Amino acid sequence: MRQTLAGAARGLYVGAAMRRWFTTAHLTVLALFVAVSAGLVGYQMIYVWPAQRCEQAGAWWDARDHECLTPIPVARFTGRDFSAYKPAPALPRPPTPAR
């Protein structure tokens, strides 16, 4: 009796069905991973990278309004010249009583 190739193959895998490589669980985990990764990259693009660029440029980052602001010296508003300003020396500390 001659056995066909299909019959021989069927004999090797009796009762074992062909399984899918990607099951629903695998696809769910993969979709969740892609969604979380995209969310993290989006967060970096919207919040972190602009703040880093702003601070590297020497400006101030306003986290509430997401703005990069340039500090303005007070002398521009008041018109005073602060180059000759010298702070007063600190007062000496009073002596501590001996114990």
C-alpha positions as CSV (number, residue, x, y, z in Angstrom):
1,M,0.0,0.0,0.0
2,R,1.3,3.3,-1.1
3,Q,0.9,6.2,1.2
4,T,0.5,9.7,-0.3
5,L,2.4,12.7,1.0
6,A,-0.7,14.3,2.4
7,G,-1.6,11.1,4.3
8,A,2.0,10.9,5.7
9,A,1.9,14.5,6.8
10,R,-1.5,13.9,8.4
11,G,-0.1,11.0,10.3
12,L,2.6,13.1,11.9
13,Y,0.3,15.8,13.2
14,V,-2.6,13.8,14.4
15,G,-4.8,16.0,16.6
16,A,-2.6,19.1,16.3
17,A,-4.2,22.0,14.6
18,M,-2.2,24.7,12.9
19,R,-1.9,27.7,15.3
20,R,-1.8,31.3,14.3
21,W,1.4,33.1,14.9
22,F,-0.3,36.3,16.1
23,T,-3.2,35.5,18.3
24,T,-5.7,38.1,19.6
25,A,-3.7,38.4,22.8
26,H,-0.5,39.1,20.9
27,L,-2.2,41.7,18.7
28,T,-3.7,43.4,21.8
29,V,-0.3,43.6,23.6
30,L,1.3,44.9,20.4
31,A,-1.4,47.6,19.9
32,L,-1.1,48.6,23.5
33,F,2.7,48.9,23.2
34,V,2.4,51.0,20.1
35,A,-0.2,53.3,21.7
36,V,1.9,53.9,24.8
37,S,5.0,54.5,22.8
38,A,3.2,57.0,20.6
39,G,1.8,58.7,23.7
40,L,5.3,59.0,25.2
41,V,6.8,60.4,22.1
42,G,3.9,62.9,21.8
43,Y,4.4,64.0,25.4
44,Q,8.1,64.6,24.7
45,M,7.3,66.6,21.6
46,I,4.7,68.8,23.2
47,Y,6.1,69.3,26.7
48,V,9.7,68.3,27.2
49,W,11.6,69.2,24.1
50,P,10.3,72.8,23.8
51,A,11.2,73.4,27.5
52,Q,14.7,72.0,26.9
53,R,15.2,74.2,23.8
54,C,14.0,77.3,25.6
55,E,16.3,76.7,28.6
56,Q,19.3,76.0,26.4
57,A,18.7,79.3,24.7
58,G,18.9,81.1,28.1
59,A,15.3,82.1,28.2
60,W,12.6,81.2,30.8
61,W,10.1,78.5,30.2
62,D,6.5,79.1,31.4
63,A,5.1,75.7,32.1
64,R,1.5,76.9,32.6
65,D,1.2,78.7,29.2
66,H,3.9,76.7,27.4
67,E,5.7,79.8,26.3
68,C,9.4,80.6,26.0
69,L,9.9,84.1,27.5
70,T,12.9,86.4,27.4
71,P,13.9,87.9,30.7
72,I,13.8,91.8,30.7
73,P,16.0,93.8,33.1
74,V,14.3,96.1,35.5
75,A,16.5,99.0,34.3
76,R,14.5,99.1,31.0
77,F,11.3,99.9,32.8
78,T,12.7,102.3,35.4
79,G,15.3,104.1,33.3
80,R,17.8,103.9,36.2
81,D,21.5,103.0,35.8
82,F,22.3,100.1,38.1
83,S,25.9,99.9,37.1
84,A,27.0,102.2,39.9
85,Y,24.7,100.5,42.5
86,K,26.7,99.0,45.4
87,P,24.8,97.1,48.1
88,A,25.4,98.1,51.7
89,P,27.7,95.9,53.7
90,A,26.0,93.4,56.0
91,L,25.8,94.3,59.6
92,P,28.0,92.3,61.9
93,R,26.3,89.6,64.0
94,P,25.8,90.3,67.6
95,P,28.1,88.3,69.9
96,T,26.6,85.1,71.3
97,P,26.6,84.8,75.0
98,A,28.9,82.3,76.6
99,R,27.3,79.2,78.0
